[in-house]
Amino acid sequence: MLNMKHFFKVLLILSCCNAILKASPNNDFKKGYVISLKGDTTKGFLFAQISRNASEQCIFKLNADSESKIYQPGEIAGYRYLNGKYYISKEINIDSTTKKVVFLEFLIKGIANIYYYMDNEEHYYIEKYPNGLVELTEKERTFFDEGTSGRNGSHTYIIPSKYKGKLMFTLQDCPSINKEIQNTRLTHKSLIKLTKDYHEKVCNSESCIIYEKGNTSAKVKFGVLMGFSKNQYNFGRQLISNYGNNYQIGAVLKISNIFMFNRHINLKTNFILEKDSKSYTLSLPDGVQYSHVTYNDVFYNLIDLRSIGNPSAYLPDMKADLDVIDLKIPVTLNYDFNIAKKNNFDLWRWNFQ
């Protein structure tokens, strides 16, 4: 059995390892560069962010020991991770009256360009001279008709998304691509393929550039955790314990970038080892009037005192020391919201079970 002394030793070792991992200067920064408004390139390190955060700001440092500098959209022309994602400053329409400058993710550059942007939902854009930037993303809308002359009742119509029509209009100089447009979906992979095929049909002088190609594989992160929990034990239908203190150590495995339709979704598995605090009070669960227990070679009668007339000869509960080590392996599907600018594994994990 793992005693408390050894338990805290392991706890201390894991916490030190976790601190070292978090202290690594390049743990969350990747090699890359920023592009000034004049077109000058400065190499350094870029903070790795989810798409939603990456569209709002660029966090850059010249080297591992320098201070971070934050660039807002419009302050620089763009930034790119080495052989990875590329973001450029662009003005987009938020609604019919509002415009905003953001960092759009540049997916593919050619005769027609494709961009991606994430706020509360996903947005895709196509850009081709002379039409400029056109948003492809448009939700299906429901139209409710109260009835027309000569008819009774009401009717509901669904107005489908118009992105295929927008693609046909933008790429109208290549009618042979229309069939592929009909099978195109609003995803990175589908739009990149369509635009690449279009470029190769209309341009023989140069190749298009796919910026997204190196960023489609799954990403795996490891971490360690330590913390505190409160557990209750149920012994079949006869006995139940109170909530006792438990101490946790464990490992964390997080797999992201596995669902291409939404990169905020990730899979997380924890391997948690728990050590109980031994002292518990055992009592009868609701609906049970009596139970017979042998503990340390002593026989006990536990009785619901409300069910008998002479309670002095019986016990309503009993004290016991439980020596239990729990192994828990929860698997969860998670969605990352834009709450924090930096996503790390927490050193302390608090839960109540």
C-alpha positions as CSV (number, residue, x, y, z in Angstrom):
1,M,0.0,0.0,0.0
2,L,1.1,3.6,-0.7
3,N,1.5,5.3,2.6
4,M,1.0,9.1,3.1
5,K,4.7,9.8,3.3
6,H,5.5,8.2,-0.1
7,F,2.3,9.8,-1.5
8,F,3.5,13.3,-0.7
9,K,7.0,12.5,-2.1
10,V,5.4,11.5,-5.4
11,L,3.2,14.6,-5.3
12,L,6.2,16.9,-4.8
13,I,8.1,15.3,-7.7
14,L,5.2,15.6,-10.1
15,S,4.6,19.2,-9.1
16,C,8.3,20.1,-9.8
17,C,8.1,18.4,-13.2
18,N,5.0,20.3,-14.0
19,A,6.6,23.6,-13.0
20,I,9.6,22.8,-15.2
21,L,7.4,22.1,-18.2
22,K,5.5,25.4,-17.7
23,A,8.7,27.4,-17.2
24,S,10.1,26.3,-20.5
25,P,10.4,29.6,-22.5
26,N,9.4,27.9,-25.8
27,N,6.7,25.7,-24.4
28,D,3.9,27.9,-25.9
29,F,5.9,29.9,-28.4
30,K,6.7,28.7,-31.9
31,K,9.2,30.0,-34.4
32,G,7.7,32.5,-36.8
33,Y,7.8,36.1,-38.0
34,V,5.8,39.3,-38.2
35,I,5.4,41.4,-41.3
36,S,5.3,45.2,-40.9
37,L,3.0,47.5,-42.8
38,K,6.0,48.4,-45.0
39,G,6.6,44.7,-45.8
40,D,9.6,44.2,-43.6
41,T,9.9,40.8,-41.9
42,T,11.1,40.3,-38.3
43,K,11.9,36.7,-37.2
44,G,11.3,35.5,-33.7
45,F,8.7,33.5,-31.7
46,L,4.9,33.6,-31.9
47,F,2.6,32.5,-29.1
48,A,0.6,29.5,-30.2
49,Q,-3.1,30.4,-30.0
50,I,-6.5,28.9,-30.9
51,S,-8.0,30.4,-34.1
52,R,-10.4,32.7,-32.3
53,N,-7.6,34.3,-30.2
54,A,-5.2,34.4,-33.2
55,S,-7.6,36.6,-35.2
56,E,-7.7,39.2,-32.4
57,Q,-4.0,39.7,-31.6
58,C,-0.5,38.6,-32.3
59,I,1.9,37.9,-29.4
60,F,5.5,38.1,-30.5
61,K,8.9,38.0,-28.9
62,L,12.4,38.3,-30.5
63,N,13.9,35.5,-28.5
64,A,13.2,33.2,-25.6
65,D,14.3,35.8,-23.0
66,S,12.8,39.0,-24.4
67,E,9.5,40.6,-23.4
68,S,6.4,39.8,-25.4
69,K,4.9,42.4,-27.7
70,I,1.2,42.4,-28.6
71,Y,0.2,43.5,-32.1
72,Q,-3.4,44.3,-32.9
73,P,-4.9,43.8,-36.4
74,G,-4.0,46.7,-38.6
75,E,-0.8,47.5,-36.6
76,I,1.1,44.9,-38.7
77,A,0.4,43.5,-42.2
78,G,0.4,39.9,-40.8
79,Y,2.3,37.2,-39.1
80,R,3.1,33.5,-39.8
81,Y,4.3,30.5,-37.9
82,L,7.4,28.8,-39.5
83,N,6.0,26.5,-42.2
84,G,2.6,26.9,-40.6
85,K,-0.4,29.1,-40.3
86,Y,-0.4,32.6,-41.8
87,Y,-2.5,35.5,-40.7
88,I,-3.0,38.9,-42.4
89,S,-4.8,42.1,-41.5
90,K,-8.1,42.5,-43.3
91,E,-11.2,44.6,-42.9
92,I,-14.4,42.5,-42.8
93,N,-18.1,43.4,-42.6
94,I,-19.5,42.4,-39.2
95,D,-23.0,43.4,-40.3
96,S,-24.6,45.9,-42.8
97,T,-23.3,48.9,-40.9
98,T,-20.2,47.7,-39.0
99,K,-16.7,46.9,-40.3
100,K,-13.8,45.5,-38.3
101,V,-10.1,44.9,-38.9
102,V,-9.1,41.4,-37.9
103,F,-6.3,38.8,-38.6
104,L,-7.7,36.5,-41.2
105,E,-6.1,33.1,-41.5
106,F,-4.8,32.8,-45.0
107,L,-5.6,29.2,-46.3
108,I,-4.5,29.4,-49.9
109,K,-3.1,32.0,-52.2
110,G,-3.6,31.9,-55.9
111,I,-5.8,33.5,-58.6
112,A,-8.4,33.3,-55.9
113,N,-7.6,33.5,-52.2
114,I,-9.4,31.7,-49.4
115,Y,-9.5,33.1,-45.8
116,Y,-10.9,31.8,-42.5
117,Y,-12.1,33.7,-39.4
118,M,-13.5,32.5,-36.1
119,D,-15.6,34.5,-33.6
120,N,-18.7,32.9,-32.2
121,E,-18.9,30.8,-35.3
122,E,-16.8,30.0,-38.4
123,H,-16.5,32.3,-41.4
124,Y,-15.0,31.6,-44.8
125,Y,-14.1,34.3,-47.4
126,I,-13.0,34.2,-51.0
127,E,-11.1,37.0,-52.7
128,K,-10.6,37.5,-56.4
129,Y,-10.0,40.6,-58.5
130,P,-12.1,42.6,-59.2
131,N,-14.8,41.4,-56.7
132,G,-12.8,41.9,-53.6
133,L,-13.4,40.0,-50.4
134,V,-16.7,38.0,-50.4
135,E,-18.0,36.1,-47.3
136,L,-19.1,32.6,-48.3
137,T,-20.5,31.7,-44.9
138,E,-24.2,32.3,-44.6
139,K,-26.7,30.4,-42.4
140,E,-29.9,28.9,-43.7
141,R,-32.8,31.2,-42.9
142,T,-36.4,30.3,-42.2
143,F,-39.1,32.4,-43.9
144,F,-42.7,32.3,-42.4
145,D,-45.6,33.1,-44.8
146,E,-48.9,33.9,-43.1
147,G,-50.8,32.9,-46.2
148,T,-51.5,34.4,-49.7
149,S,-54.7,35.3,-51.5
150,G,-56.9,32.4,-52.4
151,R,-55.2,30.1,-49.9
152,N,-55.7,29.3,-46.3
153,G,-53.1,28.6,-43.6
154,S,-49.4,29.5,-43.4
155,H,-46.3,28.2,-44.9
156,T,-42.7,27.9,-43.8
157,Y,-39.8,28.2,-46.3
158,I,-36.1,27.5,-45.8
159,I,-33.8,29.8,-47.7
160,P,-30.6,27.8,-48.3
161,S,-27.1,29.0,-47.9
162,K,-25.9,30.9,-51.0
163,Y,-22.2,30.1,-50.9
164,K,-22.2,27.8,-53.9
165,G,-23.8,30.6,-56.0
166,K,-21.2,33.0,-54.7
167,L,-18.4,30.6,-55.7
168,M,-19.9,30.1,-59.2
169,F,-20.0,33.9,-59.6
170,T,-16.5,34.5,-58.4
171,L,-15.0,31.6,-60.4
172,Q,-17.2,32.2,-63.5
173,D,-14.2,32.4,-65.8
174,C,-13.8,28.6,-65.4
175,P,-17.2,26.9,-66.1
176,S,-15.6,23.5,-65.9
177,I,-15.2,23.9,-62.2
178,N,-19.0,24.3,-61.6
179,K,-19.6,20.6,-61.0
180,E,-16.9,20.5,-58.3
181,I,-18.5,23.6,-56.7
182,Q,-21.7,21.6,-56.2
183,N,-19.8,19.1,-54.1
184,T,-17.9,21.7,-52.1
185,R,-18.5,22.2,-48.4
186,L,-17.5,25.0,-46.1
187,T,-14.4,23.4,-44.7
188,H,-10.7,24.0,-44.9
189,K,-10.0,20.9,-46.9
190,S,-12.9,21.2,-49.4
191,L,-12.3,24.9,-50.2
192,I,-8.6,24.5,-50.5
193,K,-9.1,21.7,-53.0
194,L,-11.6,23.6,-55.0
195,T,-9.4,26.8,-55.2
196,K,-6.3,24.7,-56.0
197,D,-8.1,22.9,-58.9
198,Y,-9.4,26.3,-60.2
199,H,-6.0,27.9,-60.1
200,E,-4.4,25.0,-62.0
201,K,-7.1,25.3,-64.7
202,V,-6.8,29.0,-65.3
203,C,-3.1,29.7,-64.5
204,N,-0.1,28.0,-66.1
205,S,2.6,30.5,-65.1
206,E,2.8,29.9,-61.3
207,S,1.6,27.5,-58.6
208,C,-0.8,28.5,-55.8
209,I,0.5,28.5,-52.2
210,I,-1.3,26.4,-49.6
211,Y,-0.6,27.8,-46.1
212,E,-2.8,25.3,-44.3
213,K,-1.1,22.1,-45.4
214,G,1.2,21.7,-42.4
215,N,-1.4,22.2,-39.7
216,T,-4.0,19.4,-40.2
217,S,-2.5,16.7,-38.0
218,A,-3.7,15.9,-34.5
219,K,-1.8,17.5,-31.7
220,V,-1.0,15.7,-28.4
221,K,-0.1,17.4,-25.1
222,F,0.9,15.8,-21.8
223,G,0.8,17.2,-18.3
224,V,0.6,16.3,-14.7
225,L,-1.9,17.2,-12.1
226,M,-2.2,17.2,-8.3
227,G,-5.1,18.2,-6.2
228,F,-7.8,17.5,-3.6
229,S,-11.2,15.9,-3.8
230,K,-14.0,14.7,-1.6
231,N,-15.3,11.2,-2.1
232,Q,-18.2,9.1,-0.7
233,Y,-18.1,5.3,-0.8
234,N,-21.2,3.1,-1.2
235,F,-21.0,-0.5,0.0
236,G,-23.8,-2.1,-2.1
237,R,-27.2,-1.2,-0.7
238,Q,-26.3,-1.7,3.0
239,L,-23.9,1.0,4.0
240,I,-22.8,4.4,2.8
241,S,-19.9,6.6,4.1
242,N,-19.8,10.3,4.7
243,Y,-17.7,12.5,2.4
244,G,-14.0,12.2,3.1
245,N,-10.9,14.1,2.0
246,N,-8.8,12.6,-0.8
247,Y,-5.5,13.6,-2.4
248,Q,-4.8,13.3,-6.1
249,I,-1.9,12.8,-8.4
250,G,-2.1,11.9,-12.0
251,A,-1.3,12.5,-15.7
252,V,-3.2,14.4,-18.4
253,L,-3.4,13.5,-22.1
254,K,-5.1,16.1,-24.4
255,I,-5.6,15.5,-28.1
256,S,-6.7,18.4,-30.2
257,N,-7.1,19.2,-33.9
258,I,-8.9,15.9,-34.4
259,F,-12.3,17.3,-35.6
260,M,-11.6,19.3,-38.7
261,F,-15.1,20.7,-38.8
262,N,-14.4,22.5,-35.5
263,R,-10.9,22.9,-34.1
264,H,-12.2,24.0,-30.6
265,I,-13.2,20.5,-29.8
266,N,-10.6,18.3,-28.2
267,L,-10.4,14.9,-26.4
268,K,-9.0,14.8,-22.9
269,T,-8.1,11.8,-20.7
270,N,-6.9,11.9,-17.1
271,F,-5.2,9.1,-15.2
272,I,-5.9,10.0,-11.6
273,L,-4.6,8.2,-8.5
274,E,-6.4,9.0,-5.3
275,K,-5.5,8.3,-1.7
276,D,-8.2,8.5,1.0
277,S,-7.9,10.1,4.4
278,K,-8.9,6.8,6.2
279,S,-11.4,8.1,8.8
280,Y,-15.0,7.7,7.8
281,T,-18.4,7.4,9.3
282,L,-20.5,4.5,8.0
283,S,-24.3,4.8,8.2
284,L,-27.4,3.3,6.6
285,P,-28.6,4.7,3.3
286,D,-32.2,6.0,2.9
287,G,-34.7,3.1,2.8
288,V,-32.5,0.6,4.7
289,Q,-33.6,-0.1,8.3
290,Y,-30.8,-2.3,9.6
291,S,-27.4,-3.8,8.6
292,H,-25.0,-6.3,10.3
293,V,-21.3,-5.4,10.0
294,T,-18.1,-7.1,11.2
295,Y,-15.2,-4.7,11.7
296,N,-11.9,-5.6,13.3
297,D,-13.4,-8.9,14.4
298,V,-16.2,-7.0,16.3
299,F,-19.9,-7.5,15.3
300,Y,-22.1,-4.4,14.9
301,N,-25.8,-3.9,14.5
302,L,-26.7,-0.7,12.7
303,I,-30.4,0.2,13.0
304,D,-32.5,3.0,11.8
305,L,-33.4,4.5,15.2
306,R,-36.7,5.8,13.8
307,S,-37.9,2.2,13.2
308,I,-37.5,0.8,16.8
309,G,-38.9,1.7,20.2
310,N,-35.7,1.1,22.3
311,P,-32.7,2.7,20.5
312,S,-30.2,2.4,23.4
313,A,-29.2,-1.1,22.4
314,Y,-28.3,-0.3,18.8
315,L,-26.0,2.0,16.8
316,P,-27.2,4.5,14.2
317,D,-23.6,4.6,12.6
318,M,-20.0,3.6,13.2
319,K,-16.5,4.9,12.8
320,A,-14.1,3.0,10.5
321,D,-10.7,3.5,8.9
322,L,-10.8,2.8,5.1
323,D,-7.4,2.2,3.4
324,V,-8.4,2.7,-0.3
325,I,-6.5,3.8,-3.4
326,D,-8.7,4.8,-6.3
327,L,-7.6,4.8,-10.0
328,K,-9.9,7.0,-12.2
329,I,-9.6,7.3,-16.0
330,P,-12.2,9.8,-17.1
331,V,-12.5,10.6,-20.8
332,T,-14.1,13.8,-21.8
333,L,-15.0,15.7,-25.0
334,N,-14.3,19.4,-24.5
335,Y,-15.0,22.7,-26.2
336,D,-12.5,25.5,-25.8
337,F,-14.2,28.9,-25.2
338,N,-12.4,32.2,-25.6
339,I,-12.1,32.9,-21.8
340,A,-8.3,32.8,-21.3
341,K,-5.6,33.9,-23.7
342,K,-3.4,31.0,-22.6
343,N,-4.5,27.4,-22.3
344,N,-2.3,25.3,-19.9
345,F,-2.9,22.4,-17.7
346,D,-3.8,23.6,-14.2
347,L,-1.3,22.6,-11.5
348,W,-4.1,22.3,-9.0
349,R,-7.3,20.4,-9.9
350,W,-10.3,20.8,-7.6
351,N,-13.3,18.5,-7.9
352,F,-16.1,17.2,-5.8
353,Q,-17.5,13.7,-6.5
